[in-house]
Amino acid sequence: MKLFLDANVIFTAAYSAHGLSRGLFRLAAAGKCALCTSAFAHEEAVRNIHNKAPEKLADLTVLMKQVDILPEPHPRWVIRAEQLPLAGKDAPVLAAALQGKVDIFVTGDRRDFGHLFGQVLKGVKILTPADALEAVTLL
């Protein structure tokens, strides 16, 4: 199962060794799933860690060794994502997940994605870290 991690999930995994987001990394290390993200989401996570918890940069660097960085999405994928019910700023991130043919888009962003939790958009299921953990462990 291929999981796309939004920036907030990467940030949270680096920030807390015991949270649900870090649990996704443990499952990936055990071979239960594959993790990926976009360069944009990765850069956002790095920027946020640098600004809010610079002491966690080393943890982020180690965790990112488990994450594939997907190519930036082709403009046609961004156009497709822009047609979905989400904020325009999130379209390129979701477009990278759609283009990458992931199974699950994992985000803790309730403000921008909360109305989409549990839905499948163009073959990609939008889940919280808790729901993604459950989906992977049920395999």
N, C-alpha and C positions, 0 to 999 in steps of 0.2 A: 504494500500500500504506500502510495506516494503522498506526502503531506507538504503543503506549502505553508511556511511560517510567515505571518505578518510581523512587522517590526516590533510591535508590542510584546509578542510572544518571545522573540529572541531576547529583547531587553529583560523581560521578567525571568527568563531562564538563567541569564547571566547574573541577575541581581539576587536571586534566591535559589540556593542549592536544593531546597526542599519543596518547592512549589510544583504545581501541575505542569507548568511549561517545561521545567527541568525534567519531569517525568517522561515527556516525549523524547528527549535526548537519550534517556536511559533505555527506552524501548528501541530506539534506532540503534544504539550500541549493541543491543541484544539481537539485532537482525529482524526485528518485528515490523519495521517500517523504514522508509527512506525519507530524508528531510531535504527540502529545497526552499529557496527564497529568491527574490530578485535583488539585483545590485542596489536598487533604490531603497528597498526595505532594509537591506543590510546596512547601508549608509545611514539610514535614519536611526537604526538601533545603536550603531556606533556613536553617532552624534548625541543621542539621548543618554547613553551610558557615560560618555565623556563629560557631559554637562551635569548630570545628576548623581553619578556614582563612579567617578574615575578610578577608584580602587578596584572596580570590577572589570576593567578593560582586559586584564589577563584572562579572567574567566571567559569573557566573550570570545577572545581569540581562540582559546582551546575548544570551546563549544562549536565554533564556526568550522572547525576541521571536519565536522560530521555533516555539514550542510553544503549541498550543491547550489551554486549561484546560476540561475537560469539566464539565458540570453534575454536582452531587452525585447519586449514584445514588438512585433511588426505592427505598423499603424492600423492595419485592418482589425487586429485583435483589440486594440485600444478603442476603436470605433464600436466594436461589438460590446465591449464592457461599458462604454458610455451610454449605451441604450438600456442598461440594466438600472434598477432602482437603487442607486447609490451615489454618494457625493463624487463630483467630477475628479477631485484630487486622488480618489482611490481607484479610479479606472485603470491607470497604468499598472498598478500592483496586481489587481485582479486579472488584468489582461495577461500578465506574465504567467499567472497560474493557469489560465485557460489555454494559452498557447503551449504550456509545458505539460498539458494533459495530466494534471494531478488529480488525485481522488478527492482530497479534502483540502480546503483552504481554512487554516486555523488562525483565529483572531480573538483577542479579548476586547476588541473595540466595539463596545455595545452601542455607543452613540452613532457610529456610521454603519455598522453591520448588524446591529441587534435585530432589526426587523427582518433580516435574512437568515438568522440562525435556524438551522435545520432544513433549509431549502437547498435544492439542487439547481444551480445556474449553469446551463450549457455543459452539464456533466460533472460539475464540481460542487461538492457538498460544502456548505459554509457551517463550520462548527466552532464552538468555544474550545479552549484547551481541555476542559473536563470531558466534554462530549467526544473530542478526538481521542483522548486516552481510552475512553470506554470502547469506542469503535475499533481501535487497534487491539486492545486486549481481548476483544470478543472473537478475533480471528482464529 
